Amino acid sequence: MCYAIGAFMGGVVATLSSDRKQIYPALIVGLALAIGGLFNPGPMLFNVLSIFVYIPFSLLGFLVSKIKKQKDFY
């Protein structure tokens, strides 16, 4: 769960710092986390399966932060 939150927030911060137009910063964050996750000490199966958490959640962070802020309704 913490891996997903970290990847999501990394995708959000990378997208907001890159002017919300390109997916590459969030993808780079996800790939960096996935590569780092492979070298984590622990069971190898857990490390391999965690790769499938980092990239999708960083891309989800990109999609959520790309939504433009709507104006007030009143």
Residue frames as a rotation matrix with the C-alpha (Angstrom) as fourth column:
MET 1
0.568 0.823 0.000 0.00
0.823 -0.568 0.000 0.00
0.000 0.000 -1.000 0.00
CYS 2
0.472 -0.463 -0.751 2.81
0.129 -0.806 0.578 2.41
-0.872 -0.370 -0.320 0.82
TYR 3
-0.613 -0.692 0.381 4.47
0.461 0.079 0.884 1.64
-0.641 0.718 0.271 -2.49
ALA 4
-0.106 0.677 0.729 1.28
0.975 -0.073 0.209 2.62
0.194 0.733 -0.652 -4.32
ILE 5
0.806 0.405 -0.432 0.92
0.518 -0.835 0.184 5.88
-0.286 -0.372 -0.883 -2.38
GLY 6
0.055 -0.885 -0.462 4.56
0.125 -0.452 0.883 6.79
-0.991 -0.106 0.086 -3.01
ALA 7
-0.687 -0.283 0.669 4.31
0.651 0.169 0.740 6.07
-0.323 0.944 0.068 -6.73
PHE 8
0.287 0.881 0.375 1.03
0.944 -0.327 0.046 7.99
0.163 0.341 -0.926 -6.99
MET 9
0.784 -0.009 -0.621 2.42
0.275 -0.891 0.360 11.05
-0.556 -0.454 -0.696 -5.22
GLY 10
-0.321 -0.946 -0.039 5.61
0.258 -0.127 0.958 10.84
-0.911 0.297 0.285 -7.29
GLY 11
-0.449 0.248 0.859 3.52
0.894 0.106 0.436 10.90
0.018 0.963 -0.269 -10.45
VAL 12
0.672 0.738 -0.059 1.52
0.740 -0.669 0.072 13.86
0.014 -0.092 -0.996 -9.18
VAL 13
0.503 -0.549 -0.667 4.58
0.112 -0.724 0.681 15.90
-0.857 -0.417 -0.302 -8.22
ALA 14
-0.561 -0.743 0.365 6.40
0.443 0.104 0.890 15.08
-0.699 0.661 0.271 -11.46
THR 15
-0.136 0.591 0.795 3.38
0.973 -0.070 0.218 16.07
0.184 0.804 -0.566 -13.53
LEU 16
0.823 0.485 -0.295 2.77
0.546 -0.818 0.179 19.31
-0.154 -0.309 -0.939 -11.67
SER 17
0.228 -0.822 -0.522 6.42
0.065 -0.522 0.850 20.30
-0.971 -0.228 -0.066 -11.96
SER 18
-0.732 -0.522 0.437 6.36
0.429 0.145 0.892 19.70
-0.529 0.840 0.117 -15.72
ASP 19
-0.758 0.442 -0.479 3.41
-0.553 -0.826 0.112 21.95
-0.346 0.350 0.871 -16.56
ARG 20
-0.151 0.812 0.564 0.86
-0.259 0.519 -0.815 19.07
-0.954 -0.269 0.132 -16.80
LYS 21
0.356 0.334 -0.873 1.40
-0.887 -0.174 -0.428 18.39
-0.295 0.926 0.234 -20.50
GLN 22
-0.029 -0.469 -0.882 3.66
-0.723 0.620 -0.306 15.36
0.691 0.629 -0.357 -20.86
ILE 23
0.911 0.411 -0.028 3.49
-0.311 0.733 0.605 11.88
0.269 -0.542 0.796 -19.42
TYR 24
0.340 -0.861 -0.379 7.26
0.114 0.438 -0.892 11.35
0.933 0.260 0.247 -19.48
PRO 25
-0.404 -0.554 0.728 8.12
-0.671 -0.362 -0.647 12.76
0.622 -0.750 -0.226 -16.01
ALA 26
0.308 0.588 0.748 5.56
-0.922 0.378 0.082 10.52
-0.234 -0.715 0.658 -14.30
LEU 27
0.936 0.006 -0.351 6.72
-0.159 0.898 -0.410 7.56
0.313 0.439 0.842 -16.35
ILE 28
0.005 -1.000 -0.025 10.36
-0.184 0.023 -0.983 8.21
0.983 0.010 -0.183 -15.41
VAL 29
-0.269 -0.027 0.963 9.38
-0.951 -0.151 -0.270 8.33
0.153 -0.988 0.015 -11.73
GLY 30
0.717 0.627 0.306 7.54
-0.659 0.752 0.002 5.02
-0.229 -0.203 0.952 -12.08
LEU 31
0.747 -0.502 -0.437 10.45
0.017 0.671 -0.742 3.38
0.665 0.547 0.509 -13.88
ALA 32
-0.252 -0.868 0.428 12.98
-0.500 -0.262 -0.825 4.69
0.828 -0.423 -0.368 -11.34
LEU 33
0.000 0.335 0.942 10.89
-0.986 0.158 -0.056 3.31
-0.168 -0.929 0.331 -8.49
ALA 34
0.924 0.373 -0.088 10.50
-0.383 0.896 -0.225 -0.02
-0.005 0.241 0.970 -10.29
ILE 35
0.359 -0.875 -0.326 14.23
-0.040 0.334 -0.942 -0.36
0.933 0.351 0.085 -10.86
GLY 36
-0.440 -0.491 0.752 14.90
-0.734 -0.286 -0.616 0.59
0.517 -0.823 -0.235 -7.25
GLY 37
0.384 0.703 0.598 12.28
-0.907 0.407 0.105 -1.91
-0.169 -0.583 0.795 -6.12
LEU 38
0.768 -0.159 -0.621 14.15
-0.182 0.875 -0.449 -4.74
0.615 0.458 0.643 -7.81
PHE 39
-0.218 -0.965 -0.146 17.15
0.049 0.139 -0.989 -4.12
0.975 -0.222 0.017 -5.56
ASN 40
0.218 0.387 0.896 15.12
-0.887 -0.305 0.347 -4.06
0.408 -0.870 0.277 -2.33
PRO 41
-0.879 -0.475 -0.042 16.17
-0.410 0.798 -0.441 -6.72
0.243 -0.370 -0.897 0.15
GLY 42
-0.163 0.853 0.496 13.45
-0.730 0.234 -0.642 -9.28
-0.664 -0.466 0.585 0.59
PRO 43
-0.033 0.219 0.975 11.74
0.339 0.920 -0.195 -12.09
-0.940 0.324 -0.104 -1.27
MET 44
-0.904 -0.419 -0.081 12.37
0.051 -0.296 0.954 -11.86
-0.424 0.859 0.289 -5.00
LEU 45
-0.457 0.814 0.360 8.74
0.857 0.293 0.425 -12.62
0.240 0.502 -0.831 -5.84
PHE 46
0.389 0.580 -0.715 7.62
0.767 -0.634 -0.097 -9.61
-0.510 -0.511 -0.692 -3.82
ASN 47
-0.318 -0.601 -0.733 10.16
0.035 -0.780 0.624 -7.40
-0.947 0.173 0.269 -5.58
VAL 48
-0.954 -0.021 0.300 9.06
0.294 0.138 0.946 -8.52
-0.061 0.990 -0.126 -9.02
LEU 49
-0.131 0.988 0.088 5.36
0.969 0.108 0.223 -8.12
0.211 0.114 -0.971 -8.24
SER 50
0.150 0.163 -0.975 5.93
0.580 -0.814 -0.047 -4.64
-0.801 -0.558 -0.216 -6.83
ILE 51
-0.890 -0.456 -0.021 7.00
0.222 -0.473 0.853 -3.52
-0.399 0.754 0.522 -10.30
PHE 52
-0.558 0.748 0.359 3.37
0.630 0.099 0.770 -3.88
0.541 0.656 -0.527 -11.36
VAL 53
0.373 0.631 -0.681 2.41
0.903 -0.417 0.108 -1.35
-0.215 -0.655 -0.725 -8.69
TYR 54
-0.293 -0.607 -0.739 4.93
0.484 -0.760 0.434 1.43
-0.825 -0.230 0.516 -9.33
ILE 55
-0.966 -0.194 0.170 4.31
0.237 -0.411 0.880 2.22
-0.101 0.891 0.443 -12.98
PRO 56
-0.271 0.925 0.268 0.47
0.728 0.015 0.686 2.09
0.630 0.381 -0.677 -13.04
PHE 57
0.439 0.478 -0.761 0.15
0.877 -0.410 0.248 4.20
-0.193 -0.776 -0.600 -9.90
SER 58
-0.488 -0.615 -0.619 2.61
0.378 -0.788 0.486 6.82
-0.787 0.003 0.617 -11.14
LEU 59
-0.905 0.236 0.354 0.59
0.301 -0.233 0.925 7.01
0.301 0.943 0.139 -14.36
LEU 60
0.118 0.962 -0.245 -2.60
0.905 -0.003 0.425 7.29
0.408 -0.272 -0.872 -12.30
GLY 61
0.046 -0.208 -0.977 -0.97
0.685 -0.705 0.182 10.23
-0.727 -0.678 0.111 -10.51
PHE 62
-0.930 -0.368 0.006 -0.35
0.231 -0.571 0.788 11.78
-0.287 0.734 0.616 -13.92
LEU 63
-0.513 0.800 0.312 -3.99
0.572 0.047 0.819 11.37
0.640 0.598 -0.482 -14.93
VAL 64
0.320 0.660 -0.680 -5.33
0.947 -0.210 0.241 12.79
0.016 -0.721 -0.692 -11.68
SER 65
-0.116 -0.427 -0.897 -3.03
0.493 -0.809 0.321 15.81
-0.862 -0.405 0.304 -11.69
LYS 66
-0.903 -0.202 0.379 -3.73
0.426 -0.320 0.846 16.53
-0.049 0.925 0.376 -15.36
ILE 67
0.069 0.992 0.108 -7.37
0.959 -0.096 0.268 17.30
0.276 0.085 -0.957 -14.59
LYS 68
-0.655 -0.310 0.689 -7.72
0.252 -0.949 -0.187 21.04
0.712 0.051 0.700 -14.68
LYS 69
-0.781 0.348 -0.519 -9.18
0.489 -0.177 -0.854 22.88
-0.389 -0.921 -0.033 -11.76
GLN 70
-0.193 0.811 0.552 -12.77
0.834 -0.160 0.528 23.84
0.517 0.562 -0.646 -12.46
LYS 71
-0.733 0.007 0.680 -14.14
-0.177 -0.967 -0.181 27.27
0.657 -0.253 0.710 -11.63
ASP 72
-0.894 0.446 0.031 -16.48
0.022 0.113 -0.993 27.78
-0.447 -0.888 -0.111 -8.72
PHE 73
-0.613 0.726 0.311 -20.10
0.735 0.381 0.560 26.96
0.288 0.573 -0.768 -9.44
TYR 74
0.272 0.806 -0.526 -21.65
0.925 -0.370 -0.088 29.84
-0.266 -0.462 -0.846 -7.52
